[in-house]
Structure formats: structure tokens, C-alpha cells
Amino acid sequence: MSTVEQSGSVPIEEVPLDAPETPLAPASQGERIGSLDFIRGIAVMGILVANIVAFGQPFQAYMYPDAFLSEHGPVSDWLLVAQFVLIDGKMRALFTLLFGAGLYLFMERAWQRGATRWLQARRLFFLILFGMIHFYLIWMGDILFYYAVIGFAIVGCLKWSAKAQLWTALIGYVFGALLYAAMLSVPYFVAETSIGEGEQMAPMRADLDQGKAEALADGARETALVESGDYAGFVMNRVTEDWFEPLVNVFFVGFELLPLMLLGVALYRLGFFSGSFSSRKMRMWGWIGLIVGAVWHLALVLWAKQDGYTYYGLLAVFVGWSPIPRLMMGLALAALLVEYSQGWTGWLAQRVSAAGRAAFTNYLGTSIVMLFVFHGWALGLFGQLNRPQLYLVTILTCIVMLAWSKPWLERYRYGPLEWLWRCLTYGKLFPLKR
């Protein structure tokens, strides 16, 4: 799974920080940290690259090429390698770090205005509602619900020392990585290797084969609904058959998302995103982390390719064996983007930052656009495009993000959904037009 968040973005209301007449108002444009907007813009486009396969093919095709309804030949196989090394999980890691930083940044401004953590709780409650709408009405790959629920746990940790947050996050992440490795290694060895051929392992192997068949059958059922153009049936299936998925999955993804959010809080407080770290060390460790993590990922996915892209082998590679190099690359990308984005001030960099400022709208808006591209009641391209063609859809959609975000924010204070979320959070209407 992949996807997520924007939602750490900082509000943009042009009022003085200490304005007594508006003690509870979003932060001013001058209070924004530019690197956060730029990184968020990169991440929201990268999230689409990661998710496009699950938008245009059965959800299982995200990790399992045999689930593709169209051809997945040698070129697509190598594109899977490239996506796994460069994109998968890294954009989610960036978003999650930023979401944690955004949680603290929001409360930092709120505390200065006399608010309490109840304001953050209200904000997260409405994010839960956005996530539920996204999951049940638009796309099952939602991550907003998970961010909001796990965000409540982070709110309880905001007043810890930055050092306590940092070490708790790192220890928690390593624990989660070991747990994922243990959980996903056993199915692979039993279902896909000779270890599972013995009589003693036969029942477990049969259960795993059945689990795989049921997952692919779920994809086939979803495919039929999407291709039929029966949107009401599509939603009813989600509500009646898949209603429990967000509730169940939040515990599974929490072992990754919670430590990353807390790490984002700690890094923000330590000045990671605002230039307080040594520039030389940020660049040096950024490049080291990026290269080592990428080589590690490449070794994993090439092994999976040589193994024949088996179902449980890919599940182990994507989820069980890659959290540590994924953390390395996520932190490395964040460090390098913080450092290099300071000198990127051209027209493209400005549009990327604008896309990041409107990342909530871009994230949910992308899912809505994909409804029109792939569902049977619209263009009906679901299952019709191969991996290269899906990437072309991604490029065109990213161009749209870059095209609309900057002109909109030159005329309006917020992206449309950012404005709605802030109005709901504060319980008042803020002016939208500049």
C-alpha cells in the first residue's frame, strides 16, 4: 500500500502572529518553512507514481505483476525494479515525516495563540472523516484515515523532549521492521520454497495458497464493479464487504507510520527542516544514505525478479525486508531536499512548492481524477493500460498539479480542501480570496 499526506501542510492566513483579535487562526505566509512545501510537493507527485498501478489495475497488481489485466513484459518488469528502488515507500516516508513535523508545527502556532491540544484533536477528527470519504467513495488506497488515527497517539507525545521523541521513534521503527520481517518471511519460505513441501507444512501452505487465491478473487470482484460502471454497486461493495479494512490495517501500518511521525516531530524540533544542521553533514550523510539504501533495495528487487516475482516473495520484499533501507532513503531524500531546495528558486521550483502548499487538494484531487480516467462510467481505462502507459497518465496528472497550484495560490489563500479543513478545524469561515 502506498499513499498519503499533504495534511501536514501549514495553514496560510495573513494575520500577525500575535494579533489579539484572532487568537485562533492559521499561520501567516511569513511563518512557513519553504523546505517543507518543496518536499511535500515532491512527495505528492511521487505518491502518484507509486499508486498509479493500483489506480489503473487490480489493487494486488501494485506488488504482484501477474495480477495485471494487461501485458506486463520485460520492459514493465524493469520499470517495476526502478519504481521499487526509487519510489515505493520513500514518498510515503517523506509524507509521514512531514506529517509529524506538521503536527508539531501546528501545535507550536496554536500554543502561541493560547490553544490546547484539543484543537489538534479536532483537526485530526475531521481528517478521519476525509479519509473515510476517500476510502468508501473514491479509492481503497487511502492513507488519511491511518494518519489521523495514529496522529492522536502522536499528540500525546508532543511535550516529550526532542531527544526522547527521537530515540523512541528509532527504537520503535527498528522493532516494527523486525516484526514485519518475521511476519512476512515465514509465508514466503513456506509457500514459495521447498521448505513448505514437507507433510508437516502442507496445511500451512494450503492456507497460504488459499489466502493468495482469495486476494486475487477480491481484485477480480473489484475489477468487475469498476468496469461495469455501476458506481453505486462499487460503493456498496466497499461498505458491505471491505468496511473493516481501515480498522484492521491501522494496527499493521502503525508499526511504520507511528515511529516515522514521531521522528518527524523530533527532527522538526531539532532544526532538521529549517537549516540548523551542518550543511556539509546533511549533504554527505544524505548521499551516503541514498546510495546505500538504493543499492540495498536494488539487491532485494533483483533477487525477487530472479525468483520469478512470486506472490509471497514480492510481499516479503515490499513489506518485510525493506523498512530499514526505506528509512535510510527517506531520511536521505529529506536531507538532500532540505539542502538543495534552498537554491532552487526558478519557475519549476516555485510550482513544486505551490503543489506542496496545496498537497491535500492534490492528493484527494488525484484520486477523483483517476475515477474519471479508469472507471467504466467515465473513460473506462481500468485494466487497459500497461505500466509504461500508466506512467504517462502519471506525468500528465503531475503537469496538471504544477499548472493549477501556483496560479490558484496567487489568487487564493489556501487550496480548496486546505481551506475547508481549516474552517472545520477552527469552527469559523476564513476568507479564501486574497
C-alpha positions as CSV (number, residue, x, y, z in Angstrom):
1,M,0.0,0.0,0.0
2,S,1.0,3.3,-0.6
3,T,-0.2,6.8,-0.4
4,V,-0.5,9.8,1.9
5,E,-0.3,13.2,3.1
6,Q,-0.2,16.6,2.4
7,S,-2.1,17.1,5.5
8,G,0.9,18.2,7.4
9,S,0.8,21.4,5.4
10,V,0.8,24.6,7.3
11,P,-2.1,27.0,7.2
12,I,-1.7,30.2,5.3
13,E,-3.5,33.1,6.8
14,E,-2.0,36.6,6.5
15,V,-2.5,37.8,10.1
16,P,0.2,38.8,12.6
17,L,1.3,36.0,14.9
18,D,0.3,37.9,18.0
19,A,-2.9,39.5,16.6
20,P,-5.2,39.7,19.7
21,E,-8.4,39.8,17.6
22,T,-7.7,36.4,16.1
23,P,-6.1,34.3,18.8
24,L,-7.0,31.1,17.0
25,A,-6.1,31.5,13.3
26,P,-3.9,29.7,10.8
27,A,-0.3,30.7,10.5
28,S,0.8,33.5,8.2
29,Q,2.6,33.2,4.9
30,G,5.7,34.6,6.6
31,E,5.7,31.8,9.1
32,R,6.0,29.0,6.6
33,I,9.1,26.9,6.2
34,G,9.9,26.7,2.5
35,S,11.7,23.4,2.5
36,L,8.5,21.7,3.9
37,D,6.4,23.0,1.0
38,F,9.0,21.9,-1.6
39,I,9.5,18.4,-0.1
40,R,5.7,18.0,0.2
41,G,5.3,18.9,-3.5
42,I,7.9,16.3,-4.5
43,A,6.2,13.7,-2.3
44,V,2.6,14.3,-3.5
45,M,3.8,13.7,-7.1
46,G,5.9,10.8,-6.1
47,I,2.9,9.3,-4.2
48,L,1.0,9.2,-7.5
49,V,3.9,7.4,-9.2
50,A,3.7,4.8,-6.5
51,N,-0.1,4.5,-6.6
52,I,-0.8,4.6,-10.3
53,V,-0.7,0.9,-10.8
54,A,-3.2,0.4,-8.0
55,F,-5.4,3.0,-9.6
56,G,-5.4,1.5,-13.1
57,Q,-5.1,-2.2,-12.3
58,P,-6.4,-4.5,-9.6
59,F,-5.0,-3.4,-6.2
60,Q,-2.9,-6.6,-5.9
61,A,-1.0,-5.6,-9.1
62,Y,0.8,-2.9,-7.0
63,M,3.2,-5.6,-5.8
64,Y,2.3,-8.6,-8.0
65,P,2.7,-8.3,-11.8
66,D,0.7,-11.4,-12.5
67,A,-2.4,-9.5,-11.3
68,F,-2.1,-7.1,-14.2
69,L,-5.0,-7.4,-16.6
70,S,-2.8,-6.1,-19.4
71,E,0.6,-7.2,-20.7
72,H,3.5,-7.0,-18.2
73,G,6.5,-7.8,-20.3
74,P,10.3,-7.3,-19.9
75,V,10.1,-3.5,-20.1
76,S,7.4,-3.4,-17.4
77,D,9.4,-5.9,-15.2
78,W,12.4,-3.5,-15.3
79,L,10.2,-0.5,-14.6
80,L,8.9,-2.3,-11.5
81,V,12.6,-2.6,-10.4
82,A,13.1,1.1,-11.0
83,Q,9.9,2.1,-9.1
84,F,10.7,-0.1,-6.2
85,V,14.3,1.3,-5.9
86,L,13.4,5.0,-6.4
87,I,9.8,5.5,-5.3
88,D,8.0,2.8,-3.4
89,G,7.8,3.6,0.3
90,K,10.1,6.5,0.0
91,M,7.4,9.0,-0.8
92,R,5.3,7.6,2.0
93,A,8.2,8.0,4.3
94,L,8.7,11.6,3.3
95,F,5.0,12.4,3.7
96,T,4.9,10.7,7.1
97,L,7.9,12.6,8.4
98,L,6.3,15.8,7.1
99,F,3.0,14.9,8.7
100,G,4.7,14.5,12.1
101,A,6.6,17.8,11.6
102,G,3.3,19.4,10.7
103,L,1.5,18.1,13.8
104,Y,4.1,19.8,16.0
105,L,4.3,22.9,13.9
106,F,0.5,23.3,14.0
107,M,0.6,23.0,17.8
108,E,3.5,25.3,18.2
109,R,1.5,28.0,16.5
110,A,-1.6,27.0,18.4
111,W,0.2,27.1,21.8
112,Q,1.4,30.6,20.9
113,R,-2.2,31.7,20.4
114,G,-3.4,30.1,23.7
115,A,-5.0,27.0,22.2
116,T,-4.6,23.4,23.6
117,R,-4.1,20.0,22.1
118,W,-7.9,19.7,21.8
119,L,-7.6,21.9,18.7
120,Q,-5.3,19.3,17.1
121,A,-7.7,16.6,18.2
122,R,-10.5,18.4,16.4
123,R,-8.3,18.8,13.3
124,L,-7.5,15.1,13.3
125,F,-11.1,14.1,13.8
126,F,-12.1,15.9,10.6
127,L,-9.1,14.2,8.8
128,I,-10.6,10.9,9.8
129,L,-13.8,11.9,8.1
130,F,-11.9,12.9,4.9
131,G,-10.2,9.6,5.0
132,M,-13.4,7.6,5.3
133,I,-14.9,9.5,2.4
134,H,-11.8,8.8,0.4
135,F,-11.8,5.1,1.2
136,Y,-15.5,4.3,0.9
137,L,-16.4,6.6,-2.0
138,I,-13.3,7.1,-4.1
139,W,-10.3,4.7,-3.6
140,M,-9.3,2.0,-1.2
141,G,-5.7,3.1,-1.1
142,D,-6.5,5.9,1.4
143,I,-3.9,6.8,4.0
144,L,-5.6,9.8,5.6
145,F,-7.6,7.7,8.0
146,Y,-4.4,6.0,9.2
147,Y,-2.6,9.3,9.6
148,A,-5.4,10.8,11.6
149,V,-5.9,7.8,13.9
150,I,-2.1,7.4,14.6
151,G,-1.9,11.2,14.9
152,F,-3.9,11.0,18.0
153,A,-1.2,8.9,19.6
154,I,1.5,11.4,18.5
155,V,-0.5,14.3,20.1
156,G,0.1,12.6,23.4
157,C,3.8,12.7,22.8
158,L,4.2,16.3,21.7
159,K,5.5,17.6,25.0
160,W,8.2,14.9,25.4
161,S,11.8,16.1,25.0
162,A,13.0,16.1,21.4
163,K,15.7,13.5,22.5
164,A,13.1,11.2,23.9
165,Q,11.0,11.5,20.8
166,L,14.0,10.8,18.6
167,W,15.1,7.6,20.4
168,T,11.6,6.3,20.9
169,A,11.0,6.8,17.2
170,L,14.2,5.0,16.1
171,I,13.7,2.1,18.6
172,G,10.1,1.8,17.6
173,Y,10.9,1.8,13.9
174,V,13.5,-1.0,14.3
175,F,11.1,-3.0,16.3
176,G,8.5,-2.6,13.6
177,A,11.0,-3.6,10.9
178,L,11.9,-6.8,12.8
179,L,8.2,-7.6,13.3
180,Y,7.4,-7.1,9.5
181,A,10.4,-9.2,8.6
182,A,9.3,-12.0,10.9
183,M,5.7,-11.8,9.7
184,L,6.4,-11.8,6.0
185,S,9.4,-14.2,5.9
186,V,7.6,-17.2,7.1
187,P,4.8,-17.1,4.4
188,Y,7.5,-16.8,1.7
189,F,9.6,-19.7,2.8
190,V,6.5,-21.9,3.4
191,A,4.6,-21.0,0.2
192,E,7.3,-20.4,-2.3
193,T,10.3,-22.7,-1.4
194,S,11.0,-26.3,-0.7
195,I,10.6,-25.7,3.0
196,G,6.9,-25.8,2.6
197,E,6.8,-29.1,0.6
198,G,7.0,-31.4,3.6
199,E,4.0,-33.1,5.0
200,Q,4.2,-31.1,8.3
201,M,4.0,-27.8,6.4
202,A,1.3,-28.9,4.0
203,P,-1.7,-27.4,5.9
204,M,0.0,-24.0,6.3
205,R,1.0,-24.0,2.7
206,A,-2.6,-24.8,1.7
207,D,-3.8,-21.9,3.8
208,L,-1.4,-19.5,2.2
209,D,-2.4,-20.7,-1.3
210,Q,-6.0,-20.1,-0.3
211,G,-5.1,-16.6,1.0
212,K,-3.5,-15.7,-2.3
213,A,-6.5,-17.0,-4.2
214,E,-8.9,-15.0,-2.1
215,A,-6.8,-11.8,-2.5
216,L,-6.8,-12.2,-6.3
217,A,-10.6,-13.0,-6.2
218,D,-11.2,-9.8,-4.3
219,G,-9.3,-8.0,-7.0
220,A,-11.4,-9.7,-9.7
221,R,-14.6,-8.6,-7.9
222,E,-13.4,-5.1,-7.6
223,T,-12.4,-5.1,-11.3
224,A,-15.9,-6.2,-12.3
225,L,-17.5,-3.4,-10.4
226,V,-15.2,-0.8,-11.7
227,E,-15.5,-1.9,-15.3
228,S,-19.3,-2.2,-15.1
229,G,-19.7,1.5,-14.5
230,D,-22.0,0.7,-11.5
231,Y,-20.7,3.3,-9.1
232,A,-23.5,2.6,-6.6
233,G,-22.5,-1.1,-6.6
234,F,-18.9,-0.1,-6.3
235,V,-19.6,1.9,-3.1
236,M,-22.0,-0.7,-1.7
237,N,-19.3,-3.4,-2.1
238,R,-16.8,-1.2,-0.2
239,V,-19.3,-0.5,2.6
240,T,-20.5,-4.1,3.0
241,E,-17.5,-6.2,2.1
242,D,-14.5,-4.1,2.8
243,W,-15.8,-1.8,5.6
244,F,-13.4,-3.3,8.2
245,E,-10.1,-2.8,6.3
246,P,-9.2,0.7,7.6
247,L,-9.8,-0.5,11.2
248,V,-7.7,-3.7,10.8
249,N,-4.9,-2.2,8.7
250,V,-4.3,0.8,11.1
251,F,-2.7,-1.6,13.5
252,F,-0.5,-3.2,10.9
253,V,0.7,0.1,9.3
254,G,1.1,1.7,12.7
255,F,4.4,0.0,13.3
256,E,5.8,2.1,10.4
257,L,3.8,5.2,10.5
258,L,3.8,6.0,14.2
259,P,7.6,5.9,14.6
260,L,8.1,7.9,11.4
261,M,5.6,10.6,12.5
262,L,7.3,10.8,15.9
263,L,10.7,11.0,14.1
264,G,9.3,13.9,12.0
265,V,8.3,15.7,15.2
266,A,11.8,15.3,16.7
267,L,13.6,16.3,13.5
268,Y,11.5,19.4,13.2
269,R,12.2,20.4,16.8
270,L,15.9,19.8,16.3
271,G,16.0,22.1,13.3
272,F,16.4,19.5,10.6
273,F,13.9,21.2,8.2
274,S,15.0,24.8,9.0
275,G,18.7,24.7,8.3
276,S,20.1,24.2,11.8
277,F,22.1,21.1,10.9
278,S,25.5,21.3,9.3
279,S,25.1,21.7,5.6
280,R,28.1,19.6,4.8
281,K,27.0,16.7,7.0
282,M,23.4,16.9,5.7
283,R,24.7,16.5,2.1
284,M,27.3,13.9,3.0
285,W,25.0,11.6,5.0
286,G,22.2,12.3,2.6
287,W,24.2,11.0,-0.3
288,I,25.5,8.1,1.7
289,G,22.1,7.1,2.9
290,L,20.6,7.5,-0.6
291,I,23.2,5.3,-2.3
292,V,23.4,2.6,0.3
293,G,19.6,2.4,0.6
294,A,19.2,2.3,-3.2
295,V,21.8,-0.5,-3.6
296,W,20.1,-2.4,-0.8
297,H,16.7,-2.0,-2.5
298,L,18.2,-3.0,-5.8
299,A,19.6,-6.2,-4.4
300,L,16.2,-7.1,-2.9
301,V,14.2,-6.5,-6.1
302,L,16.7,-8.2,-8.4
303,W,16.5,-11.2,-6.1
304,A,12.7,-11.1,-6.4
305,K,13.0,-10.8,-10.2
306,Q,15.3,-13.7,-10.4
307,D,12.9,-15.7,-8.2
308,G,10.2,-15.1,-10.7
309,Y,8.3,-12.3,-9.0
310,T,6.4,-14.8,-6.8
311,Y,3.4,-13.5,-4.8
312,Y,4.8,-14.1,-1.3
313,G,8.4,-13.3,-2.4
314,L,7.3,-9.8,-3.5
315,L,5.2,-9.3,-0.4
316,A,8.3,-10.1,1.7
317,V,10.5,-7.7,-0.4
318,F,8.0,-4.8,-0.4
319,V,6.9,-5.1,3.2
320,G,9.0,-7.4,5.2
321,W,12.6,-6.8,4.2
322,S,12.8,-3.2,3.0
323,P,11.9,-1.0,6.0
324,I,15.5,-0.3,7.1
325,P,16.8,0.8,3.7
326,R,13.5,2.6,3.1
327,L,14.1,4.7,6.3
328,M,17.7,5.4,5.1
329,M,16.4,6.6,1.8
330,G,13.5,8.6,3.2
331,L,15.8,10.5,5.6
332,A,18.4,10.9,2.9
333,L,15.9,12.3,0.5
334,A,14.6,14.7,3.1
335,A,18.1,15.9,4.0
336,L,19.1,16.4,0.4
337,L,15.9,18.2,-0.5
338,V,16.2,20.5,2.5
339,E,19.8,21.4,1.5
340,Y,19.4,21.7,-2.3
341,S,15.9,23.2,-2.4
342,Q,17.3,26.4,-0.8
343,G,19.0,27.2,-4.1
344,W,16.1,26.1,-6.3
345,T,14.1,29.3,-6.9
346,G,13.2,29.0,-10.6
347,W,9.8,28.7,-12.1
348,L,9.7,24.9,-11.7
349,A,10.7,25.0,-8.0
350,Q,8.1,27.6,-7.3
351,R,5.4,25.4,-8.9
352,V,6.6,22.3,-7.0
353,S,6.4,24.3,-3.7
354,A,2.9,25.5,-4.7
355,A,1.8,21.9,-5.3
356,G,3.1,21.2,-1.8
357,R,1.1,24.0,-0.3
358,A,-2.0,22.6,-1.9
359,A,-0.9,19.0,-1.3
360,F,-4.1,18.0,0.5
361,T,-6.2,19.1,-2.5
362,N,-3.7,17.5,-4.9
363,Y,-3.7,14.2,-3.1
364,L,-7.5,13.8,-2.9
365,G,-8.0,15.5,-6.2
366,T,-5.8,13.0,-7.9
367,S,-8.0,10.1,-6.7
368,I,-11.0,11.9,-8.0
369,V,-9.4,12.4,-11.4
370,M,-8.5,8.7,-11.5
371,L,-12.2,7.9,-11.0
372,F,-12.9,9.6,-14.3
373,V,-9.9,8.1,-16.1
374,F,-10.4,4.5,-15.1
375,H,-14.0,3.8,-14.1
376,G,-16.5,2.3,-16.5
377,W,-18.9,5.1,-16.2
378,A,-16.2,7.5,-17.5
379,L,-13.2,6.8,-19.7
380,G,-13.2,3.1,-18.7
381,L,-9.4,2.6,-19.0
382,F,-9.2,0.3,-15.9
383,G,-7.1,-2.7,-16.7
384,Q,-6.4,-1.5,-20.3
385,L,-3.1,0.3,-19.8
386,N,0.3,-1.4,-19.3
387,R,2.9,0.0,-16.8
388,P,4.6,2.5,-19.3
389,Q,1.1,3.8,-20.3
390,L,0.2,4.2,-16.6
391,Y,3.3,6.3,-16.1
392,L,2.2,8.5,-18.9
393,V,-1.0,9.2,-17.1
394,T,1.1,10.0,-14.0
395,I,3.2,12.5,-16.0
396,L,0.1,14.2,-17.4
397,T,-1.5,14.4,-13.9
398,C,1.6,15.9,-12.4
399,I,1.7,18.5,-15.1
400,V,-1.9,19.4,-14.1
401,M,-0.8,19.7,-10.4
402,L,2.0,22.0,-11.3
403,A,-0.2,24.0,-13.7
404,W,-3.1,24.8,-11.4
405,S,-1.5,25.1,-7.9
406,K,0.6,28.3,-8.3
407,P,-2.0,30.4,-10.2
408,W,-4.6,29.4,-7.7
409,L,-2.5,30.3,-4.6
410,E,-1.6,33.6,-6.2
411,R,-5.3,34.4,-6.1
412,Y,-6.5,32.5,-3.0
413,R,-5.0,32.0,0.4
414,Y,-5.5,28.2,0.5
415,G,-6.0,25.2,-1.7
416,P,-9.8,24.4,-1.8
417,L,-9.6,21.4,0.6
418,E,-7.0,23.1,2.8
419,W,-9.5,25.9,3.2
420,L,-12.3,23.6,4.1
421,W,-10.2,21.6,6.6
422,R,-9.1,24.8,8.3
423,C,-12.6,26.1,8.5
424,L,-13.8,22.9,10.1
425,T,-10.8,22.8,12.5
426,Y,-11.3,26.3,13.8
427,G,-15.1,26.3,13.5
428,K,-15.2,29.5,11.5
429,L,-15.1,30.7,8.0
430,F,-11.8,32.2,6.9
431,P,-11.5,34.4,3.8
432,L,-10.4,32.4,0.8
433,K,-9.7,35.0,-1.8
434,R,-6.6,37.2,-1.3
